[in-house]
């Protein structure tokens, strides 16, 4: 989980407030946890990516991503 936290931190520090569109690809448990962490949710497994599934996130406050 520490590595995933580092990735989330990196995405926020490099892209927060940039207005850029990013394609983030994830799979299974780590992909779902990544999406939850970007959305400031506890990575507890409520989001499940059984296979490929598009999930749109928009940036609210800089560095805070919300599910549409």
N, C-alpha and C positions, 0 to 999 in steps of 0.2 A: 504494500500500500504506500510505502514511503516514496518509491519510484513514481507512482502515479501522482502523488501530491507534488512532486518536483515538476512533472509535466504540466499539471494544471497551473502551477505558479509561473512556469515559463511562458505558457500561452497567455496568461493574464499580463505579465510584464512586457511581453513583446507586442501584443495586439490590442490591449484594452484601450478603448477610445479612438482607435485608428479608423473606424468606419469601414474596415475591410470585410469582405465576405470570405469565410474559411470553410473548407470542406474537411471535416474531421471524421475519420473512419474508425469505428470500433467494432468489436465482436465480443459476444458473450459477457462474462462477468466483468472483466476489466474495462471493456468499452462502456458498459452500463454504469459502472461506478464513476468513470471519467465524466460522463454526461451529468450525473448527479452532482459531482464535485464542482463542475463548471457552473451549475445552477444553484450553488450554495445549499445543496440538500445533503443530509446525512447519507453517506453511501451504504445504504442498508438493504439493497436488493429489491426495492419496489419497482425499479425500472429493469425489465428483463429484455435482453436482445437475444432471442432464440436464433435468429438468422439475421440477414440484412434487413434493416428497418430505418427509413429516413426519419430523423427527428430534427425539427427546426428549432434553433435557439436564436434569440435576439439579445443584443446587449442592452440592458437597462442602464444602470449606472456603470461608469467605466470599470471593467473587470467583473461585472456581475451579469451572468447570462441566464436568460429565462426561457422556459419552454413556451412555444407559441400555442 
